[in-house]
């Protein structure tokens, strides 16, 4: 089925994927493409609207990213956001300049008195929004009406309804913007004429058919991690091709306390065909003494491939490899869809050795985590899987800072288990995006039983987020933190200090490595 589609052209904003996510929440199918996508390819998608994302550059830069000029001549409703607005201004004859006062963070915009505007229809006259720009629109292009202003921006929003051009100097996709969803709804439904024909249920039916068509009668092997993503992907593929699927779960020794046994039990309930491999010793031997986080990731990735390949070979020939890759996996690893900045390599992305001649099956690659959970619920997966907090592919290796050793790993597993137990007991687990312990390569003096100690430090990390793209540190109750700290120090010999991480993303990342 062909869905009404809005295309987002990516000019490098870290929020680009959020635009797509917000529109999908409105049941509008959305794809993100690089800013320089050929015009013919854009036309092939038959979009009903186009959004120009934000970006870190100035339109006056010699290397500023710019699309095919024909994008503005398609006759489609077009919304420019931040850099996208400045680009629209520059291309259509307006004036862009350096703002006398840069705006990064909260700003107040005021809708100009006048005829009702399509973007701001039914919205308050003043909105608290999220801005992130050093340039501004000094003069709107001919034919545009200025529809909103702020104290630092004479043109905070503008539109030329006759030609279908709309622009905002702030980010409606960010949760900090009041009525941001309503602004995007107005663009999608009122301006582009969308009817909301894309849902998780329609996704399941269409993905099932795509998998069947792609796989045919051949075999698929899937690497299961025990997390939401791979579990939903495997369940969806199993729905499509049944016993043609074989799953492999590799215990790398870097899982949470007793997790391998728990995962084994859960998969038996799902009746998925799973082969379990305990490769703990191999992983930990190769990681012994390794401190550099990227080196840890590479060793873990290479070792996983070795173990997985050996097991897959023993099980026979497979033509397809299934992965639970998601949108955030892709954007944080490499700018495959546009110029968004690379932050760190990711375990789900980066390519397989040429000798592993699998064709990839990644049915969730275009979904965000909350969408995956909804798909999982519609597939009938138990809640215990779906509410499981995200866990990094390299496991506790990237939560154990400094050189890896078995004794330190045991300290971290025990401390992390206490965090999970107390967060669940206090009713916070499902409210948080992630909550976990990090073992720091820091020892400090303490006193226990009138004796001097010199032991390690645990940092507790707990964040709230909708999708992992941005996150705020959780304001956990002091009593809860006190219980966690007391238990860790008293029950985990080798830890004498507990600290709490109050950093948000950005500027920090959720994981420490």
Residue pairs with C-beta under 8 A, 6 or more apart in sequence:
1 202
1 206
2 46
3 29
3 197
3 198
3 202
4 28
4 29
4 48
4 192
4 193
4 194
4 195
4 197
4 198
5 29
5 30
5 31
5 45
5 46
5 47
5 48
6 23
6 28
6 29
6 30
6 31
6 47
6 48
6 49
6 50
6 51
6 188
6 192
6 194
7 30
7 31
7 32
7 33
7 42
7 45
7 47
7 49
7 50
7 51
8 16
8 19
8 20
8 30
8 31
8 32
8 33
8 50
8 51
8 53
9 32
9 33
9 34
9 35
9 37
9 50
9 51
9 52
9 53
9 67
9 71
9 84
9 338
10 16
10 32
10 33
10 34
10 35
10 53
10 337
10 338
10 339
10 340
11 35
11 52
11 53
11 54
11 55
11 57
11 65
11 83
11 84
11 87
11 338
11 339
12 35
12 53
12 54
12 55
12 56
12 57
12 65
12 83
12 338
12 339
12 340
12 341
13 53
13 54
13 55
13 56
13 81
13 82
13 83
13 171
13 340
14 340
14 341
14 469
14 506
15 53
15 54
15 171
15 173
15 174
15 469
15 470
16 32
16 53
16 54
16 331
16 338
16 340
17 32
17 327
17 328
17 331
17 368
17 467
17 469
18 173
18 174
18 467
18 469
18 470
19 30
19 32
19 51
19 53
19 81
19 173
19 184
20 30
20 31
20 32
20 327
21 173
21 327
21 368
21 370
21 371
21 467
21 469
22 172
22 173
22 180
22 181
22 184
23 30
23 184
23 188
24 30
24 198
24 368
24 371
25 181
26 181
26 184
26 185
26 188
26 189
26 194
26 196
27 196
27 197
27 198
27 199
28 188
28 194
28 196
28 198
29 197
29 198
31 45
31 366
32 337
32 338
33 41
33 42
33 45
33 337
33 338
34 337
34 338
34 339
35 52
35 53
35 55
35 65
35 66
35 67
35 338
35 339
36 65
36 67
36 68
37 67
37 68
38 68
39 68
39 70
39 71
42 50
42 68
42 71
42 74
43 74
47 76
48 76
48 77
48 192
48 193
48 194
49 76
49 77
49 78
49 79
49 187
49 188
49 191
49 192
49 194
50 71
50 74
50 76
50 77
50 78
50 79
51 78
51 79
51 80
51 81
51 84
51 187
52 67
52 78
52 79
52 80
52 81
52 83
52 84
52 85
52 87
52 88
53 81
53 82
53 83
53 84
53 338
54 81
54 82
54 83
54 84
54 132
54 133
54 171
55 65
55 82
55 83
55 84
55 339
56 83
56 341
57 63
57 64
57 65
57 83
58 64
58 86
58 96
58 98
58 134
58 135
59 66
59 83
59 86
59 87
59 89
59 90
59 96
59 135
60 96
60 135
64 87
65 339
66 87
66 91
67 87
69 91
71 78
72 78
72 88
72 91
72 92
72 165
75 164
76 164
77 164
77 166
77 187
77 191
77 192
78 88
78 164
78 165
78 166
79 166
79 167
79 168
79 187
79 191
80 86
80 87
80 88
80 89
80 165
80 166
80 167
80 168
81 167
81 168
81 170
81 171
81 172
81 173
82 131
82 132
82 133
82 168
82 169
82 170
82 171
83 133
84 167
85 137
85 158
85 167
85 168
85 169
86 96
86 133
86 135
86 136
86 137
88 94
88 141
88 165
88 167
89 95
89 96
89 137
89 140
89 141
89 167
90 96
92 141
92 142
92 143
92 144
92 165
93 141
93 142
94 137
94 138
94 139
94 140
94 141
94 142
94 144
95 137
95 138
95 139
96 135
96 136
96 137
96 138
97 135
97 136
97 138
98 134
98 135
98 136
99 133
99 134
99 135
99 136
99 152
99 153
100 152
101 152
102 133
102 134
102 152
103 131
103 132
103 133
103 150
103 152
103 153
104 131
104 132
104 133
105 130
105 131
105 132
106 128
106 129
106 130
106 131
106 176
107 128
107 129
107 130
107 131
107 150
107 151
107 152
107 153
107 156
107 170
108 126
108 127
108 128
108 129
108 150
108 151
109 126
109 127
109 129
109 148
109 149
109 150
109 153
109 156
109 157
109 170
110 125
110 126
110 148
110 149
110 150
110 156
111 117
111 120
111 123
111 124
111 125
111 126
111 127
111 147
111 148
111 157
112 146
112 147
112 148
112 149
114 145
114 147
117 145
117 147
117 157
117 159
117 161
118 159
118 161
118 166
118 186
118 187
118 190
118 191
119 147
119 157
119 159
119 166
119 168
119 183
119 186
119 187
119 191
120 147
120 148
120 157
120 183
120 186
121 186
121 190
122 182
122 186
123 179
123 182
123 183
123 186
124 178
124 179
127 148
127 177
127 178
127 179
128 176
128 177
128 178
129 170
129 171
129 172
129 176
129 177
129 178
129 180
130 170
130 171
130 174
130 176
130 177
131 150
131 153
131 169
131 170
131 171
132 170
132 171
133 169
136 152
136 153
136 154
136 155
136 169
137 153
137 154
137 155
137 158
137 167
137 169
138 154
138 155
139 155
140 146
140 155
140 158
141 160
143 160
143 162
143 163
144 158
144 159
144 160
144 165
144 167
145 158
145 159
145 160
145 161
146 154
146 155
146 157
146 158
147 157
147 158
147 159
148 156
148 157
148 168
149 155
149 156
150 156
150 169
153 169
155 169
156 168
156 169
156 170
157 167
157 168
157 169
158 166
158 167
159 165
159 166
159 167
160 166
164 191
166 187
166 191
168 183
170 177
171 177
171 180
172 180
172 181
172 183
172 184
173 180
173 184
174 180
174 470
175 466
175 470
177 183
188 194
189 195
189 196
200 371
200 374
200 375
200 378
201 378
203 367
203 371
203 375
204 236
204 239
204 375
204 378
204 379
207 236
207 240
207 363
208 236
208 239
208 240
209 240
210 363
211 236
211 237
211 240
211 241
211 361
211 363
212 240
212 241
214 320
214 359
214 361
215 240
215 241
215 244
215 319
215 320
215 361
217 244
218 244
218 318
218 319
218 320
219 244
219 245
219 246
219 316
219 317
219 318
219 319
219 320
220 237
220 241
220 244
220 245
220 246
220 318
220 319
220 320
220 321
220 322
220 361
221 245
221 246
221 247
221 248
221 312
221 315
221 318
221 320
221 321
221 322
221 358
222 230
222 233
222 234
222 237
222 245
222 246
222 247
222 248
222 321
222 322
222 323
223 230
223 247
223 248
223 249
223 250
223 304
223 308
223 321
223 322
223 323
224 230
224 231
224 234
224 247
224 248
224 249
224 263
224 267
224 272
224 274
225 249
225 324
225 391
225 393
226 249
226 255
226 259
226 262
226 263
226 266
226 388
226 391
227 324
227 388
227 390
227 391
228 324
228 369
228 372
228 373
228 376
228 385
228 386
228 388
228 390
229 324
229 325
229 326
229 348
229 364
229 369
229 372
230 323
230 324
231 270
231 324
231 376
231 381
231 385
232 324
232 364
232 372
232 373
232 375
232 376
232 379
232 381
233 322
233 323
233 324
233 362
233 363
233 364
234 245
234 247
234 272
234 322
234 324
235 270
235 272
235 376
235 379
235 381
236 363
236 364
236 375
236 379
237 245
237 322
237 361
237 363
238 245
238 272
238 273
239 379
243 273
245 272
245 273
245 322
246 273
246 275
246 315
246 318
247 267
247 272
247 273
247 274
247 275
248 274
248 275
248 277
248 308
248 311
248 312
248 315
249 260
249 263
249 264
249 267
249 274
249 275
249 276
249 277
250 277
250 279
250 304
250 307
250 308
250 311
251 260
251 276
251 277
251 278
251 279
251 280
252 279
252 280
252 283
252 300
252 303
252 304
252 395
253 279
253 280
253 281
253 283
253 284
253 409
254 283
254 300
254 394
254 395
254 396
254 397
254 409
255 263
255 395
255 396
256 391
256 396
256 413
256 416
256 417
256 420
257 413
257 414
257 416
257 417
258 417
260 276
260 278
264 274
264 276
266 382
266 384
266 385
267 274
269 382
270 381
270 382
270 385
275 311
275 315
277 307
277 311
279 303
279 307
282 303
282 306
282 307
283 300
283 303
284 404
284 406
284 409
286 299
286 303
287 296
287 299
287 300
287 397
287 404
288 403
288 404
288 405
289 403
289 404
289 405
290 296
290 299
290 403
290 404
291 402
291 403
291 404
291 441
293 344
293 398
293 513
294 344
294 345
296 394
296 397
296 398
296 404
296 513
297 344
297 345
297 347
297 394
297 397
297 398
298 345
300 347
300 393
300 394
300 395
300 397
301 347
301 350
301 393
301 394
305 352
305 353
305 356
309 355
309 356
312 318
318 358
319 358
319 359
320 358
320 359
320 360
320 361
321 352
321 356
321 358
321 359
321 360
321 361
322 360
322 361
322 362
322 363
323 348
323 360
323 361
323 362
324 348
324 362
324 364
324 372
325 348
325 349
325 362
325 364
325 365
326 348
326 364
326 365
326 367
326 368
326 369
326 372
327 365
327 366
327 367
327 368
328 368
328 369
328 467
328 468
328 469
329 346
329 348
329 349
330 336
330 337
330 346
330 349
330 365
331 337
331 340
331 469
332 342
332 343
332 344
332 346
333 342
333 343
333 344
333 345
333 346
333 348
333 349
333 350
334 342
334 349
334 350
335 341
335 342
343 509
344 509
346 393
347 392
347 393
347 394
348 393
352 358
364 372
364 375
367 375
368 467
369 390
369 467
369 468
370 466
370 467
373 386
373 387
376 385
376 386
377 383
377 386
387 429
387 430
389 429
389 432
389 433
389 434
389 435
389 436
390 433
390 434
390 468
392 398
392 399
392 511
396 409
396 412
396 413
396 416
397 404
398 511
398 512
398 513
399 412
399 416
399 436
399 437
399 438
399 439
399 511
399 512
399 513
400 408
400 409
400 412
400 438
400 439
401 438
401 439
401 440
401 441
401 512
401 513
402 408
402 440
402 441
403 441
407 494
408 439
408 456
411 439
411 456
411 492
411 494
411 495
412 437
412 438
412 439
412 458
414 491
414 492
415 437
415 439
415 458
415 488
415 492
415 495
416 436
416 437
418 437
418 484
418 487
418 488
418 491
418 492
419 435
419 436
419 437
419 460
419 484
419 488
420 429
420 435
420 436
422 480
422 483
422 484
422 487
423 429
423 432
423 435
423 462
423 476
423 480
423 484
426 477
426 480
428 435
428 462
428 474
428 476
428 480
429 435
431 464
431 474
432 462
432 463
432 464
432 474
433 463
433 464
433 465
433 466
433 468
433 471
433 510
434 461
434 462
434 463
434 465
434 510
435 460
435 461
435 462
435 463
435 474
436 460
436 461
436 462
437 458
437 459
437 460
437 461
437 488
438 458
438 459
438 460
438 461
438 501
438 512
439 456
439 457
439 458
440 456
440 457
440 458
440 459
440 499
441 456
442 456
442 457
443 454
443 455
443 456
443 457
444 454
444 455
444 457
444 496
444 497
445 452
445 453
445 454
446 452
446 453
446 454
446 455
446 496
446 497
447 453
448 489
448 496
453 496
454 496
455 494
455 495
455 496
455 497
456 494
456 495
456 496
456 497
457 495
457 496
457 497
457 498
457 499
458 488
458 492
458 495
458 497
458 498
458 499
459 498
459 499
459 500
459 501
459 512
460 481
460 484
460 498
460 499
460 500
460 501
461 501
461 510
461 512
462 473
462 474
462 476
462 500
462 501
463 471
463 472
463 473
463 474
463 504
463 505
463 510
464 471
464 472
464 473
464 474
465 471
465 472
465 505
465 510
468 510
470 504
470 505
470 506
471 504
471 505
471 510
472 504
472 505
473 501
473 502
473 503
473 504
476 500
481 500
484 498
485 498
488 495
488 498
489 495
489 496
489 497
489 498
501 508
